[in-house]
Amino acid sequence: MGLTRVPGLLFGGDYNPEQWPEEVWAEDVRLMAEAGVNMATVAVFSWSRLEPSRGSYDFGWLDRVLGLLHEHGVAADLATATATPPPWLVREHPEVMPVDARGVRLEFGSRQGYCPSSPVFREHAVRLAAAMAERYGDHPALAMWHVGNEYADHTLECFCPESARHFRAWLRERYGDVGALNAAWGTSCWGQHYTAIDQVEPPRQAPGPVNPAQLLDWRRFCSDALLELFTAERDVLRERTPGVPVTTNFMSILHGLDYWKWAEAEDLVSDDAYPDPADPDSHVAVALSYDLMRSLKGRPWLLLESAPSAVSWREVNVPKPPGMMRLHSLQAVAHGGDGVMFFQWRQARYGPEKFHSALLPHGGTGTRGWRDTLALGADLRRLAEVAGTGTPAEVALMLGWDSWWGLEAPESMPSARLRLKELLLSWYRPLHARGVAVDLVPPGRDLSGYRAVIVPNLYLCTDEQAKALATVTGELVVGPFSGVVDEADQVHPGGPPGPLRDLLGVDVEEFWPLPDGVTQRVRHADGGTGQARTWAEWLRPHDGAEVLARYEGGDLDGLPAVVRKGSVTYVSCLLDDVTPVLGRVLPGVASIDVPPGVEAVRRERHLFLLNHTTTPRRVTLPEPGTDLLTRTRMRGEIELAPRDAVVLRIEGDT
């Protein structure tokens, strides 16, 4: 389901008219029309204004806002307003507020102040969503529904008695009885054997390390509990407005929520992304998150929040220099985004986000920020034909939340330094530099359509997931500390790599984590050398496995570091540079030759070239075409100015 009422690419941002006198609204919509804004997110934090007391609604002001937007050609991403409960609900039912792991109930005064398991909060949220759908379901401005806001940003978990009851119900659904739970959790360790599921509590603060299997199920439960909250509102909206898509804004690659499950529950994937202008490599990490958003449903997505310039929540909030707002926006479109939205439209005068940048800054229409807004709106209109196009990829990068949660357990692991995002980026960065299109995929999916599949880490690996990897018809690369435990976080019989043993052609005799600041030299079969950090392993290769690299020096001197069996490569360490491995697995994969700092991305017949550096870069075009931003015909070698971009419609040589 797409945004059929809004053609082309979306452009706009969060609009909070309740923060301004009503006489300002007319100026807002006039300036939106001038800037080419065609979408505004409305009413995200408006519950207390829409329902000032229980069951008493005040929709008049929102009626007028939506009417003004529609008159000026601006569609509404209409929120159900349930991101923060009103103070009257908190005072009538203080139990709706979340409780932390130490048993302290948090107080009203910020946002996302709710327990995800609270039936009281859920009842009131669903009722408000139903009232919104009843009133605005046929409104001509309505283009999509926006449920909640940035789930798990401030409230991922709650440890109150209601959450405990919900957790126990979730466990009964998962395990059936206490015997199966005891077996899965290994409760014979440390005397934790339960005789009834009613004895289980959330993993609150304890005297020592908490059972890691309990923590893993708690992570699963917390993601599912928030998803239940979302789907309760979604179901009401779908019932009353079946033709209107429902979304909620994700937060890029977020540890707390299994976005594969969440994406199945919504109609349109949308994301909030805030790359740091002070980090010259931030465009690589955000490109990875954009590729995840595109991959979640295998179709275009929407950037629902980004910053025109500085944010308000870092210790030092660096503004975006000239050209960066445009460049970051075009990058989102390059990676499959069908629109670029911002937080927010008009810069606030008060509150925690009064210094957060906006499309319309404090200084008004005489500012650099406003000129950038006008220019970006014009650029996005020029790129309208890109909307709806796909991004074929021949390489897949695996990401599974269960495995991530298990890998980054807070205690009792061989090393606390293994972080999944870093592992993902160690492989994604060189692929990105070569202009190789990448899909992200969950464990267990059919991967037969890819030339290469890279698994940076699969700490938790089930028999079914291992069988799926065995069906890969192209090259398969598996990173370290994989195949270690099953779905209950129990070490596989015989030790790692468990069900991957025959596929990889190795046994891992012992983990060899490296202390901070220590590196391990690695020598490749072609004579080249590299460095490993953080992690290494003592491997025993099977007969017929080829050793592609060995450790050199130190306690592992001469032992295998990289092993290959057929078309499957196992990398037992964290290499500083994985390009020697990629050199073996990428031949035949489509890539684009660009200089360092230039990003090349294809959306079907459109080629995006983005210069993220502060110096000019010369690029040789793979094919001639027309730059949609300047309507200039290009061929051969071109020069990209600093922080500039070209969006080439490939037309072939004539």
N, C-alpha and C positions, 0 to 999 in steps of 0.2 A: 504494500500500500504506500503510495507516495503523496506528495503535496500537490495534488492535481489542480487545486484552485490558484496556485501561485506559479506561473511559468518562469523559466530561467533560473538563475541562481538567487538564493535568498540573501538579504542584506538588512541588518537592523540591530536590535539589541533589547536588553531588559528596559522596560519603561515603567517607572514608578510614579504615576501622576498623583498618588495620594500624599507624596512628599512635597507637593507644590500647590499654591493657590490655583483655583480653577481658571483664573484669567491667563495663566501661563500655558494652559493646554492648547489653546488655539495657535500660539506661537510654535509649540512643539510639533504639532502635526504639519504646519506650514513648512517648517524647516526639514521635517522628515521627507516630505514630498520633494523639496529642493535637492536633498542629498540622494534621492533615489531609494530611500528605505522602503522595503515592501513587506517587512515582517517586524512585529514588536511582541516581545514576551511580556505579558501583563498579569498582575495579581499574584505573583509568587508568594509574597509575604503579607497578604491582605486579609487574612481570616478575621482578625479583630475588627476590621473596617466593614467587612461584608456581613459578619454575624456579631454585632456588638454585645448581644446577650443570647442566652440559650434559645434557639428556635426563632429568633427575631432577626430578619434579614434587612439589609440596606443595600440594594443593588442599584439605586438610582445613579450614583456617581459613576459606577462601572458601565451602566447603560450609555451614559453620555460619552465616556472615553471610547468605547467600542464604536459608537456612532461616528465620532470624529475621525477615528482611524479609517473606518470604511469609506467615509466621504473623501479621504485623501489618498485612497488606493493602498492602504497599509493593512495587511492581514494580521490576525492575532494568533499567536501561540498562547492560548489561554490556560493559565494555571488553575488548578483546583484550590489553590491558596492554602494547602495543608502543610506547608513546609515548617510552620511554627504555630503551635496552638495559641489561642488567645488567653490573656491573663485570667479572664473569668473562669475558663475551664480548668486552669491550673489551680486556682484558689478553691474551686468547688471540689476538684479531684486532684489533690497534690500527688497522688500515687501515679499519675501519668508521667511525672518527671523521672528521668533515668537515675539509676543508682550505680556508683562506680564499684570497682572490685574490692574496695575497702569498706563498702557498706554505706558510703556517704551519698545521700540523695542530693542531686544537683538542684540549683535554684533557677527560677525564671529570670530572664534578663539578657539572653542572647538569642540564638535560633536553634532549630532542631531539638527543642526541649521536649522530648517525648520518649517513652519506653516503647520499643518496637512491638512488644508483646501485649501492651495494654489493651484490653477489650474496650475500655472506656474511650481511649483515644481513637481506636479504630472505628468504633460506632459513630463518633461525632465527625470524623474525617469522611467516612463514606456518606453520611447524611449531607454534608456540605457539597461533596462531589456530585451527588444526585441533584441537589438544588441548582448547582451551576449548570449541569447538563439540561435540566428541565427549562431553565430560563434562556440559555444561550445556544442550545443545540441547533437551532435553525437560524442563528444570527449570520448575516452575510460576511461578517469579518472573520468568523471562526475558521481557521485553517488546520489547527491541530490542538490536541490537549497536552498539557504539561503537568504531570503528576509529581508532587513533592518537589524536592530540589537537592541535588548533589547528595543522594543517600549515602550514609556512612562517613560523611565529611566530619561532622562533630559528634554524631551519635551512631556508633557501630554496634555497641553492645550495652546491655543493661543487666544488672545482677540482683534485681529485686525479686521478691517472692513470686510475682506474676511471671517473670521471665523464667524462674526455676520451674514453675508448673508447665510452661510452654516447652521448655527444654526436655522435660521428662516425657511429655506427650510426643515430641519429635523422636526421642529415643525409642519409645514403644513402637512407633511407626517404622523405625529403621530396623530394630532388632527383634521385636516381638516379645521377648521375655528376658528376665534378668540373667539367665544362663548364657544366652547368646551375647549379651552385653559384657558380662564378665570375661568371656572368651575373647571378644574383640579388643577389650581394653587391657587384657593381661593383668587383671586385678589381683592375681596371686602374688604379684610383686609388691613389696612394701605393705602387705597386709590390707589391701584396699578392697577385698572381696565383698560384694554387695549381696544381700539376701532379698532385696526388693528394689525395683527401680525408683520407688518413692524415696529411697534414701539418698538418691543422687542430687547434688546441688550444682549450680554453675561453678566454674573454676575460679572462685574468689581468692583473695590473698591467703596464702597458706604458709606454714612454717618453712617449707622447702620446695624443691621442684615439684610441679604438678604433673600428673600422669600425662605424657605427650599424646596418647590416644584420645584422652578426654579433651585435651586442648584442640586437637584436630577436629573432633566432632563438634566442639563449641564453635570453631570457625565456620564449619559448614552450617550449623544451626543459625548463627547470627546472620549470615548471608541469606538464608532461607526465610528467616523471620521478617527481615526488611522486605524481601521479595513478596511475601504474603501481604504485607501492608500495601505495597504498590498494586498488586493484582486485585485486591479488594476494591480499590478505587477504579482501576482499569475496567473491571467487569461491569460496574455501574455505568461507566461512560460508553462502553461498547454496546450495552443493552439499549441505551437511550439514543445514542448517536452512532450507529454502526458504520457510517461512511466517513467518520473523522478519525484520522490516525492518532494514536496515543504514544507519547514518549516520556522519558525522564532523562535528565542530563547526567551522563556518566562523567567520571573524573580520570580520563586517560587510563593508564594501567594501574588500577587501584588494588592494593593488596586485599582489602576487606571483603569485596564482593566478587562472586563468580560471574563475570560478565557474559560467559557463554550461556548460562542459564537465564540471566536477566534479559539478554537480547532476544531469546525465544519468546519472552513474555510481552515484548513491546512491538509496535508496528514500524517504528523508525528509530534507528540508532542516532543518538545525539551525544555530543561530548563538550566538556569544558577544558580548555587548554591554555596554560599560561607559561610559555617558555621564558626563561630569565634573560633579559636583554644583556646582562653582565656576563653571561656565559657564551663564549664564541662557538661552542659546540652544541648549544641547546637545540638547534634545529635538527640534529640527528635523533635525539631522544624523542622529540615531539613527532618526527616523521614515523618512528616506530609505533607510537601510540595511535597515530592517524591510520596506519596500515592495519592495526588491530580493529579500529572502528569500522573500516571498510570490510574487514574479513568477518566480523561478527554475524552479519547477514549476507555477505557476499554481494553487496550492492551499495550505491551511494549513501552517505550519511550526512549529518549536519553538525557543523561547529556552532554550538548554541551559546557558548560564552568564550570570549577572549578579551584581551586588554588592548585598547588603542595605544596606550603608552604605559605608564607606571601602574603597578598594583599597590595595595595598601597593607599587605600582610607579611612581607619579608622584612628582615632586620634593616636592610638598606634597599629601598624601592627605586631602582634605577629606571629612568624613562627610556622609551624606545627612541633611538636617534632617527633622523630623517631617512625615510625609505623603508624602515623596518616594519612598521605596521602593515604597509602594502605587501612587503615580501612575505611576512608571516601569513597573511591572509591568502595570498596566492599559493603558498605551500599547502595549506589545508585543502584548497580546491584541487591542486595537483594530485593529492593522495586520495581523491574520491569524494571530497566534500561537495555537496550541492548547495552550499551557502556558508556565509561567514557572519556570525552574530557576535555582539559584544556585550560585556557588562561595563557600563550601562549606557543608556541614551543621553540623559542629562546628568552632569556631575552633581552629586549630592552636596548639600551645605552642612550636613550634620551626620552624626552616627559614625560607626567604625569604618565606613567606606567613603568618608568625605574627601579623602585624598586619593582615592582610586580614580584613574583616568576615565574619561567618557567620550563618546562621539561628539557631544556638545560640551566643551569644557567650561569651567567657571568663568573664563574670560569671554565666552560667547563666540560670535561669528568672526571676530577679528583675529583669531588665534591660529597658530600652526596646526593645532589639532583639528580645528574645523576645516581647514583647507585640505588636510589629509582625508577627512571624512568625505568631502565632496569628490576628491580624486578617486578614492576607492570605489565609491558608488558608481562612478562612470566606468571604471575598469571592469567591475563585475557585470555591468550591462553589456559591455563589449564581448564578454565571455559567455553569454547566455547559451550558446549552442553546445557548450561543454556539459551542461546539466543532463544527468541521466546516463552518461557514458561510463563504461566500466574500465577496469584495470587488470588485464590478464597477467597472471604471474606464473612462473615456472619453478619458483623456489618457495618452499614452505618452512616456517619457523614455528616450533611447537611451544605452546604455553598452556599449562593446566593448573587450575587454582588449587586442587587438592594437593598436588605435588608441591606447589609453592608454599602452601601453608605448612606442610610437613617439613620441608627443607628449612624454613625459617622459624622453627620452633624456638621459643625464647631461651631454652636451657637444654642441657644434656646432649648436645650434638658434638661431633668431632671438631668442628670449627664453627664459630659464629660469624665467620667472615664470608661465607658463601651466600651471596645475595642474588636472587634470580634476575632482577633487572640488569645488574652488571653482566651476568652471564649472557642474557639476551643481546645486550648491546655489543658484547665482544664479537659476536658473529654478525650482527646487523650492520655495524659500522662499516666494515669493508664492503659488504654487499651494497649498501647505500652509496658509498663512494664510487662504485662501478656502475651505478644506474641500473642495478638489478631489481626488478619488481619482486616484492615479497608478500606472500599471504601469511597470516598467522593462523594456526590450526590447533584444535584441542586434541588431547590424546584419544585414541580409539577411532578417529575418523578415517574414512577411505582416502588414501593418499596416492592412488594410482595415477592421477593426472599430472604429477609433478616430476620434473627432471631431477630435482634434488630436494631432500627433506633434512632439515637440521634440527636436532633435539639438544639444545644447550644443556639441559638437565632434566632428568625424569626420575627424581629421588623415589617418588611413589609410583610404582608401575604394576598394574594388574596383569594377569595372564591374558586377558582380552586385549589390553593395550599392546602387549608384546606381540600378539598374533597380528594386530593391525600393522605394526611396524614391519613385520616380516613380509607383508604383501607389497611393500614399496617396490616399484619397478625401476625407479631411477637410483641415484646415489643416496645413501643414508649416512648421516654423520651423527654420532651420539656423544655427548659431552660427559664429563666426570660425575661420579657419585650418583649414577643412574641405576635403576633396577634394584634398589637397596631394600625397600619395604613394600608391603602390600597395602590394600585400602584401609587396613586397621593399624597402619604404622608398625607392623611386625616384620622383622627381618626375614627375608625369603629363606627357605631351607637351603643350606649349602652356602649361604652368604651371597653377596653381590657378585655379578649383576643379575642374580635371580633368573626370572623368565627370559632375560635377554642374553643369557650365557651362550647358547648355541649360535644365536644370530651374530653376536659380536666376536665370538671366537676367543674369549679370554675368561679367566677367573681373576677376581680382585682379592689378593691374599691379605692386604692390609692397606688401610687408608694412611696417607702420609701428609697431613696438613702442615703447611709451612708457617712459621711464626711471622709476625709483622716485620717488614723490612728485609726478609730473607727471600732470595730468588734461587731458582734451580735452573741450571743451564740444560738446554735440550739440543741435541744434534740430529738433524734430519738426514735421511738416507742419501740425499744429493750433496751432502757436505755442509749445507747451511746450518747456522745455529740460531737459537732463539732462547727466550727466557720464559719460565713459568713462575707464577706467584700464587700465594694463598693456598694452593692445593696440588697434591700429587698422589700417586697410588703405586703400590707394589703389585705389578701385573705378572700373571703367568699365562702366556699365549698358548692356544691349542695348536695341535699339529695342523699345518696348512695355512695358518695365519701369517701374514707378512708384517714385519716390523718396519714401520715408516719413520720412526724417530725413537731415539734412546736418550735417557737421562745421562748427563755427563757431569762427573764430580759429585761429591757428597755421598750420603748413605745409599742413594739409589743408583750410583754410577754403573752404567752399562745395562740397566734394566729397561724394558720397553716403556715408552711413553705414549706412542701412537701406534695402533695396530689396525691392520686392514684384513678383512676376510671377504673375498669377492667384491661386491660393490658397497660393503658396509665398513665404515671407519669409526674406530673408538678412540677418543682423545681423553686421556686419563688425567689431564692437568689443565690449569688455566693459563693458556699461552698468551703472552702479551701481543702476539701477532699470529693470527690464524690463517693468513693468506697462503702459506705453503700447503695447508690442508685444502683450502678452497681451490687452489690451482689444480688439484686432482679431480675435484668433483663438479666444477663449473663449466668445463668445455661443452659447448653447444647451447649453453644458456644465454639468452639474449641480454646484452648489456650495452651501455652507452659510454663512450670514452669522453670524459670531461676532466678539466683540471681540478686540483684540490680546492675545496670550498664551493664548488659549483654542484648543484643538485639537478639531476635529470630524471624526470618522471613522465611516463606515458599514460594518457587516458585515451585508449583506442587510437584515433588518428591525430590526437593532440599531444604535442611534446612540450612539456614545461621545462625551461632552463632557468634556474634561480641562483644568482650569485650572492652567497652569504658572506662574502669577504668585503673588506674596505678598500680593495684595489681592483682595477679592471681585470677581466679575464677573457682570454680569447678561446673560442669554442668552434670546432669544426662540426657543422651540421651533418647528421647522417643522411638527410634527404632535404630537398628544398621545400619551402612552404611559405605561408603568409602569417606574420605575427598579428594575432588578433588584437593586441593592445595598441599597435600603431598602424595596422593595416598596411604594413610594409612587406613586400616580397623579399625573401631571404634565401641565399644559397651559399655553399662553401663555408668560409671562415667568417665569423662575426665577433664583435667585441661586446662583452657584457659589462656595463658600468657597475661600480660598487653598489651593492644591495639593489640591483636591478633585475628584471625578469623579462623573458620572452616566452610567449605562448604560441607555439607554431602549429598551425593547421597543416599537417603533412599532405602535400598534393602530388608528390612525385615529380620527376624531371620532365620538362616539356620542351 
